[in-house]
Amino acid sequence: MEFELFDKLHLFYLLGYSLVFLFLYFGVAYNPQPKKIMRIISFVILLIKCGELFIRYKLIGEAWYQLLPLHLCNITLIFAVFGSIFRFGPFLYATFFWSIGAVFALLTPEVRETFPHFFNISFFSTHFYIIFVAIVEYKVFKLRPSLESWTGSFLGLNVIAAGVYFINTVLGTNYLYINRKPTFSSPLNYFGEWPYYIIVVEFAYVTLTLLLLFLFKKKDYKIKVNR
């Protein structure tokens, strides 16, 4: 059984997983050891993602070069998990800004398996986790974005994208959809041919993340790591 975008089942998943992570949020916010709880949650999410990759590689037989974590949400997931476990500020700032990609992914999910299929659990839990980390870091650990952290995240993403472009060239892949437009129906289809749609995406990224910056920045933006 498959679900369609924005049908009742899709909305049910969005609501259901939102409630799960709302429960986890309170578990972190009202715990005397919030860093410890975040590490546990992050480790569980890491196990879920690794389990998905193991199934796809060993049991389904997907090629290894198709499973590299080089799409934006997978890159952000790595930053979110290891930033939360090791309290590494640059990774957490990047997660804050890049989490906008997880929002769009949840609204237009590629996964079509229904709950309780493991791929459904993996997709929704990992993407909600990215947003969860951004919210927890802002609300609980008092992370405050700055123009400096925005600039670092923007430049970092573009450096990663440049590296991914060359990886795609060697492997024949299309991670980040930076070498060509995706073959499936996508909003990128409305943004012109390569490389013009990349310029549109860059503009959208700058606009949305600057909006996040100006909505949530404060003068005291240093991340709290010793709580």
Helices and strands as residue ranges (DSSP letters): H 8-29, H 34-54, I 55-59, G 64-66, H 72-86, H 89-107, H 118-139, H 147-171, G 175-177, G 187-190, H 196-216
